[in-house]
Amino acid sequence: GGVPAVMAELAHRIDGWAVLLDSQGHAITSSGAGALHIHDATAGALHRPGKVRHPGLQVHPVGQGEDLTAYLVIASRADSMSRIRDLASQAAALLDLLLRTNDHIATERLGREVMMQRLLAGDSARARSLLRRWGVLEDTMTAFVVSSRSKSVDLERLLTRWFDDLGCVHVMTMQGDRMIALIRDDRAGMIADLVAAYASHEQHPLRCGFGTSAGFDALARSMAEAHEAHTTALADGRSVAFYSALPTVKYVL
């Protein structure tokens, strides 16, 4: 869970609150009732004048000397101050490790997000070049949008596994509470089957909408269709909806 998980666990174990400040005194995150005590934490960490309402306040540097990256400030209702100090010291060392570790997963997510923005911008030549470099050899793709009504479902991990199983490049990214993706036309039906099967077996309702096949100059159109189909799936309580099968589209055609 990274830094937030360490902070939450620390606040639980010391029966109090914890605040993590950067080296300039700006709040990074907090746990327990720490959000209510940012002023006290800042005053204690940076020795600023002001009334500190917690006599047992402890400040633990995260990093040392020129490598100081943050301050961990805690306050506890418990009596065992030595144990609390030891726990906070260990947590500060762990936070130092986490704050100095490059998050390659976050970098990959950001890269995919930027790539998707470029692909949907309407520049067919650039889209073709990006997809070729990404390993996509098809000339047309199908957009789809999928969401879950349960927060326990990790959509990114789920779609990553499905794309790997189908041998597809990870042309997808999170957009708010849903995943948007582009996939080979001949794999769209397989994704639809996987969504329906997962929703049936796992009892976690997924909602998925598919656009129509589009060339590199019309990927944004396919994505807009996928969003409309997804809205229909949400409204009708269906796992999967295809834009081409919507009643209004049939009527127009």
N, C-alpha and C positions, 0 to 999 in steps of 0.2 A: 503493500500500500504506500510505500514511499514515506516522505516527510509527514504528511497528515496522519498516517497510521501510527508512526512513532510518537507523535504528539498526543494522540488520543489514548494510546496505551499508557504513556507516562502519566497523564492526568488521572487516569483510572487507578493506577498503582499508588500514586501519592495521595489520593483522595483530595484533590484540589484542582488548580487550574495551571495552565502553562501558556506562555506566549513566546513566539520566535520572532525576533527582530533582526533586520539586516544591520550591517555595520554602521549605517547612518541613523538607525533608530526607527526605521519604517517597518510596520508589521508585515511579516511574511505569512504567518498563519497562527492560529490559536486553538486551544482545546479546553474543555471544561467550560468555566465561565470566563475564560481569558479575554474574550472579546469585550467584556465590560471593564477590563482593567488595563487597557492598552496604555493609558496615561501613566498609571503607576509603574507599569513595566518599563516604559521609556525613561521615566525619571530615575528609576533604580539602576538601569543599565548604563545610562549616559551621565549619571550623577547630576542631573538637572535639579534646580531648586523647585521645591513643591512639597506638599504634604503627601507622604506615602502612607496609605491606610493599612499596610500589611507589614507589621514589624518582622515577621518571619520570612520576608521576601528573600529569595536567593537568585543570584545572577551567575550564570555559567557561560563563559566564553566558548564559542564554537570555532575552533581553530586557535592558533597561538601567534602572537606577535604580528608580523606583517601579513601572515596568512589568516588573520582573523576574518571570518566570513559572516558571523552572526552572533547574537546573544540569546541564550535560552533563559527565560525568567519564569520562575515557578513560585507558587504559594500553596501551602498545604494546611489542612485542618488536623492532620495527624500529629502525634507527639514525638515520634522517632525521627528526629532531625538528621541524625547521622545516616540512617538508612535512606532517607529521602535525598540527602546530599549525594550519596553513592549512586542512587538510581539516576538522578539528574546528570551526574558527571558521565555515566555510561551513555545516557541518551544523547548528551552533547557530542560525544565522540562519534556515535552512530550518525547523528545529523551532519556532522562535518564530512563524513564519508559520503553520505547521500548527496549533499549539496555540491560536492566536487566530482561526482560521477556524471559523465556525459550520458544523457538519456537518448540512446540511439533509436529507441522506439518512437519517442516524441519527434525526433528529426525525420524519421520515415513518414510519420503521419503528416507532418507539415509539408513534406515533399509531395505526397500524394494529393493533398488538398490543393496545392498550387498547380499541380499538373491537371487536376480535374477542372479548375477554373480556366486554365488555358484551353483545354479541349472543348469547353462549352462556350468559349468566347466567339466562335463563328469563323475563325481563321482556318480554313480547310488545309492549307499548305503546312501551317505550323502544327495543326493537329496530326496530320499524317506523319510529319517528321518526329513529333514527340512519341506517337504510338509505335512507330518503327523502332525507335531507340528503346522503348519500353518492352519490346518483344512481341508486339501485336502485329500480325501479318495480314489480318483480314482487312477488307475495304469497307465493310459495313459492320455496325454494332447495334445492339439493343440496350436501351437504358432501362433500369428498374430502380424502384425505391422500396425499402423495407423498413418497418418499424415494429416495435414490440410494446404490448400493453403492460409488460412486467419489467421492472428495473433489474430483476435478477438475471435477465438475458443479456449477455455480452455480444451485441450484434457484430462488432468488428471481428472478434475471435471466431464467431460462428461462420460468418461469410468467408473469412480467410481459410478456414478448414474446408468449406465447400468448394471454393475456387481451387485450392490445392488438389482436392479429390478429382475435380473435373479437368485439371491441367490448364487452368486459365490464369492469365496475368491479373494481378491485383489492381485493376483499374476501378478503385472505389475510395470513398472517404466518408467520414461522418459529417452530417449537416444538421446541426441541432440535435434532435432526439431520434434521427433516422439515418440510415445508410443510403447513399446514392452510389450507383455503380453502372458500368458499361461492360457488356459481356458479348461473346460471340453469339451470333444469331442462333446457331444450332445447339447452344447450351441454355438458352432462355427457358425452354420447356423443362429442362432438367432442374434448373433452379426453382421453378414453380412447383415441381413435384417435391423437392426437398423442403420447401417452405410449408407446403400442405402436410407432409408427413411429420415434420417437426411439431407443428401446431397440434396435430392429432395425438402424437405419442407422448410429448413432453407436457401437454396441458398448458403450454404457454402460447397464448394467441399471438401469432404474427400477422401482420397486414402488409401485403406486397402488391405493387402496381407496376405493370410493364408497358413501356412505350412500343412503338413500331420500329422496325429496322431502318437505319439511317446511315447515309454516307458521312464522311468526315465534315462536310459543310452543313450538316443538319443534325448534329448530335444534340444541340440545345433543344431542337424541336422534339426529338425522341424523349429527352429528359422531362420536358414540359408535359408530354403525354403521360409519362410514367407517374408524375406527380398527380395528374388528374385521375388516373386509374387508381392510385393509392388512396386518394380522397374518397373515391367510390367504394373501395374495399373497406375503409373505415366506417363509412355511412351504412353499408349493407351488412357489416359483420362478417365479411368473407376473408379467407386467408389470401386469396390471389384474385386479381382483376387485371384483364388485358384491355388496353385502350381500344384495340381494334374490335373488341367484343361489346363495347359499351353501346347501349341502345341508340343513343343519339348519333353515334358515329355510323352504325349500321344504316340508320335512316338516311343520313346524308349521302352515304355511298350508294 
